[in-house]
Amino acid sequence: MCGIIGYIGEKKVSDVLVKGLSRLEYRGYDSAGIAVLNEDGISVFKEAGKLSQLKQMIHGVELTGHLGIAHTRWATHGEPSQRNAHPHTDCTETVAIVHNGIIENHEEIRASLIRQGHEFRSDTDSEVIAHLIEEYHVKKGMSLVQAVRVMLGQLEGSYALCAISQKDLNQFVAARNGSPLVVGVGRGENLVASDAPALLDHTRHVIFLDDHQMAVIKRDSVEIFDQHGKPVKHEVHRIDWDADEASKQGYDHFMLKEIEEQADMVERILRTRLRGELSEHLFDVLKFDQSEFNNVERIVIQGCGTSWHAALIGKFLFEALAGLPTEVDVSSEFRYRHLVYQPNTLVLSITQSGETIDTLMGVRRGKSQTYKTVSICNVLGSTIARESDGVIYTQAGPEIGVASTKAYLAQMTILILLSLYFGKTRNKISGSIYDEFVSELRTIPSKLKQVIQEKEKIREIALKYYEARDFLFLSRGINYPNAHEGALKIKEIGYIHATGHPAGEMKHGPIALIDEKMPVVCIAVRSSVYEKMISNIREVKARHGKVIAIATEGDSSIKSIVDDCVYIPACSEFLSPLLVAVPLQYLAYYVSVLRGNDVDQPRNLAKSVTVE
């Protein structure tokens, strides 16, 4: 949520900033702006709406200078508008800042500053930062670094911020607490951004700031300090993927590209994790003895949105394949839940970005109970990855589309591998069954490619139903979480009301909604609950609902009782969620395109939710 970029170096700063913001558009935003610093002062340009409107505003304007900051805003305090867009300046326009997060005590700070004569130009919580820096830097003569440090001591809440001053043309200051910030280390240039994609056109070498750290960024140096001004040793990481991987590469949308990368992605994960003993290649980080992990007697999984749906599938896997009692919580509830202590409990956190605030708080909640915390995460060096006791990286590569696709399949793949690991170490599955399972798992990438070949069929189905006002998604067993996921995708990018339910719950309320105008997506693949699912389909048809079925290849009988059918290749019930997810993704994608929606940047949504 919100995107920040700052730059100092020899390149034309406005070009760097605007290109960086375009790399951060996936984070969600409703306005954009830049501030460029030179000998004549700070030039600020900002506009509500898309980045294209900011580009139009500065087209033809000569913005000289080699230092600047920029921002895309997702509104929390104050409506989306030009006056509330960032960057914000102080009364004297000596200082400009950009900020991501929420300043919880902004009202009392604002009131105090107004009493001191400050005039505010926006409704945002962020503007107090500029005026506080003015108090110490402009009025009291502190250096920018000193002023920012003192100012940070007065803030309550979360922040990632950058500050520049026309009194200091040779550096800018960045700081974080609760919201992500990454420093890009270049040659004769340095940058800071909310996320790595904004940096990759310039460098692959990055420093991940921790909470309560401040960076002083000059053209040829980066210094990191703690909240007391003490220098902090920092590690420089190398990002393995490049800017091209974060581009569309000829596809109409990132989401379509990411759907169609999934077969190769799963193959890559399996090749990496199964190249020897699973126990040797499953964990990327494990800060405790692996024997403690093997002695786990209870798992609590937490995640948000699509990651929560993956967690629900994980519960089926851990209980069925490993005999491990498993609970699943939405992170926003888990963090406030009264946890009944039980020894040998593992808190497993699932997150694409590694920065989701509720999931991060859930990790900290687990650690406060002295539980071991392991995270399934896609982003190297993210806050959740750094704070967890163990990490399994999903290796999905950059996911730019706001609606998650390949991260979901990567998470499910890791959960399957983890359940096999527990099943084997706990002697719940024999070596021969393990080998059979792994052998079938290796066939999934080719089967995913078969499903991708069905996309035109799915587009034809979308043409029939894209104008529907509601969708219902039903399934049973291990695929009922996919019913939730299918509904979420239709809501996220189709802007259509949709709900997902275990099919057995249909008679407890949802059946009242079914009529001849209601498309009902029924996941009815061959499984232990297949016959039950067929009965539910008949109940829908008896009420004239329009049934779109996802079924197993070779099941010709189902076609006679449904309106439309998409087939997936036959596979183990435990692996079927990987294949089922893809038609659901395509359906949402084509519905969104046909409705003329912004597929990659749906309204009101952000890729990474970093504020509560």
Rosetta blueprint (number, residue, H / E / L):
1 M L
2 C L
3 G E
4 I E
5 I E
6 G E
7 Y E
8 I E
9 G L
10 E L
11 K L
12 K L
13 V H
14 S H
15 D H
16 V H
17 L H
18 V H
19 K H
20 G H
21 L H
22 S H
23 R H
24 L L
25 E H
26 Y H
27 R H
28 G L
29 Y L
30 D L
31 S E
32 A E
33 G E
34 I E
35 A E
36 V E
37 L E
38 N E
39 E L
40 D L
41 G E
42 I E
43 S E
44 V E
45 F E
46 K E
47 E E
48 A E
49 G L
50 K L
51 L H
52 S H
53 Q H
54 L H
55 K H
56 Q H
57 M H
58 I H
59 H L
60 G L
61 V L
62 E L
63 L L
64 T L
65 G L
66 H L
67 L E
68 G E
69 I E
70 A E
71 H E
72 T E
73 R E
74 W L
75 A L
76 T L
77 H L
78 G L
79 E L
80 P L
81 S L
82 Q L
83 R L
84 N L
85 A L
86 H L
87 P L
88 H E
89 T E
90 D L
91 C L
92 T L
93 E L
94 T L
95 V E
96 A E
97 I E
98 V E
99 H E
100 N E
101 G L
102 I L
103 I E
104 E L
105 N L
106 H H
107 E H
108 E H
109 I H
110 R H
111 A H
112 S H
113 L H
114 I H
115 R H
116 Q L
117 G L
118 H L
119 E L
120 F L
121 R L
122 S L
123 D L
124 T L
125 D L
126 S L
127 E H
128 V H
129 I H
130 A H
131 H H
132 L H
133 I H
134 E H
135 E H
136 Y H
137 H H
138 V H
139 K H
140 K L
141 G L
142 M L
143 S L
144 L H
145 V H
146 Q H
147 A H
148 V H
149 R H
150 V H
151 M H
152 L H
153 G L
154 Q L
155 L L
156 E L
157 G E
158 S L
159 Y E
160 A E
161 L E
162 C E
163 A E
164 I E
165 S E
166 Q L
167 K L
168 D E
169 L E
170 N E
171 Q E
172 F E
173 V E
174 A E
175 A E
176 R E
177 N E
178 G E
179 S L
180 P L
181 L L
182 V E
183 V E
184 G E
185 V E
186 G L
187 R L
188 G L
189 E L
190 N E
191 L E
192 V E
193 A E
194 S L
195 D L
196 A H
197 P H
198 A H
199 L L
200 L L
201 D L
202 H L
203 T L
204 R L
205 H E
206 V E
207 I E
208 F E
209 L L
210 D L
211 D L
212 H L
213 Q E
214 M E
215 A E
216 V E
217 I E
218 K E
219 R L
220 D L
221 S L
222 V E
223 E E
224 I E
225 F E
226 D L
227 Q L
228 H L
229 G L
230 K L
231 P E
232 V L
233 K L
234 H L
235 E L
236 V L
237 H E
238 R E
239 I L
240 D L
241 W L
242 D L
243 A H
244 D H
245 E H
246 A H
247 S L
248 K L
249 Q L
250 G L
251 Y L
252 D L
253 H L
254 F H
255 M H
256 L H
257 K H
258 E H
259 I H
260 E H
261 E L
262 Q H
263 A H
264 D H
265 M H
266 V H
267 E H
268 R H
269 I H
270 L H
271 R H
272 T H
273 R H
274 L L
275 R L
276 G L
277 E L
278 L H
279 S H
280 E H
281 H H
282 L L
283 F L
284 D L
285 V E
286 L E
287 K L
288 F L
289 D L
290 Q H
291 S H
292 E H
293 F H
294 N H
295 N L
296 V L
297 E L
298 R E
299 I E
300 V E
301 I E
302 Q E
303 G E
304 C L
305 G L
306 T H
307 S H
308 W H
309 H H
310 A H
311 A H
312 L H
313 I H
314 G H
315 K H
316 F H
317 L H
318 F H
319 E H
320 A H
321 L H
322 A H
323 G L
324 L L
325 P L
326 T E
327 E E
328 V E
329 D E
330 V E
331 S H
332 S H
333 E H
334 F H
335 R L
336 Y L
337 R L
338 H L
339 L L
340 V L
341 Y L
342 Q L
343 P L
344 N L
345 T E
346 L E
347 V E
348 L E
349 S E
350 I E
351 T E
352 Q L
353 S L
354 G L
355 E L
356 T L
357 I H
358 D H
359 T H
360 L H
361 M H
362 G H
363 V H
364 R H
365 R H
366 G H
367 K H
368 S H
369 Q L
370 T L
371 Y L
372 K E
373 T E
374 V E
375 S E
376 I E
377 C E
378 N L
379 V L
380 L L
381 G L
382 S L
383 T H
384 I H
385 A H
386 R H
387 E H
388 S L
389 D L
390 G E
391 V E
392 I E
393 Y E
394 T L
395 Q L
396 A L
397 G L
398 P L
399 E L
400 I L
401 G L
402 V L
403 A L
404 S L
405 T L
406 K H
407 A H
408 Y H
409 L H
410 A H
411 Q H
412 M H
413 T H
414 I H
415 L H
416 I H
417 L H
418 L H
419 S H
420 L H
421 Y H
422 F H
423 G H
424 K H
425 T H
426 R L
427 N L
428 K L
429 I L
430 S L
431 G H
432 S H
433 I H
434 Y H
435 D H
436 E H
437 F H
438 V H
439 S H
440 E H
441 L H
442 R L
443 T L
444 I H
445 P H
446 S H
447 K H
448 L H
449 K H
450 Q H
451 V H
452 I H
453 Q L
454 E L
455 K H
456 E H
457 K H
458 I H
459 R H
460 E H
461 I H
462 A H
463 L H
464 K H
465 Y H
466 Y L
467 E L
468 A L
469 R L
470 D E
471 F E
472 L E
473 F E
474 L E
475 S E
476 R L
477 G H
478 I H
479 N H
480 Y H
481 P H
482 N H
483 A H
484 H H
485 E H
486 G H
487 A H
488 L H
489 K H
490 I H
491 K H
492 E H
493 I H
494 G H
495 Y L
496 I L
497 H E
498 A E
499 T E
500 G E
501 H E
502 P E
503 A H
504 G H
505 E H
506 M H
507 K H
508 H H
509 G L
510 P H
511 I H
512 A H
513 L H
514 I L
515 D L
516 E L
517 K L
518 M L
519 P E
520 V E
521 V E
522 C E
523 I E
524 A E
525 V L
526 R L
527 S L
528 S L
529 V L
530 Y H
531 E H
532 K H
533 M H
534 I H
535 S H
536 N H
537 I H
538 R H
539 E H
540 V H
541 K H
542 A H
543 R L
544 H L
545 G L
546 K E
547 V E
548 I E
549 A E
550 I E
551 A E
552 T E
553 E L
554 G L
555 D L
556 S L
557 S H
558 I H
559 K H
560 S H
561 I H
562 V L
563 D L
564 D E
565 C E
566 V E
567 Y E
568 I E
569 P L
570 A L
571 C L
572 S L
573 E L
574 F L
575 L L
576 S H
577 P H
578 L H
579 L H
580 V H
581 A H
582 V H
583 P H
584 L H
585 Q H
586 Y H
587 L H
588 A H
589 Y H
590 Y H
591 V H
592 S H
593 V H
594 L H
595 R L
596 G L
597 N L
598 D L
599 V L
600 D L
601 Q L
602 P L
603 R L
604 N L
605 L L
606 A L
607 K L
608 S L
609 V L
610 T L
611 V L
612 E L
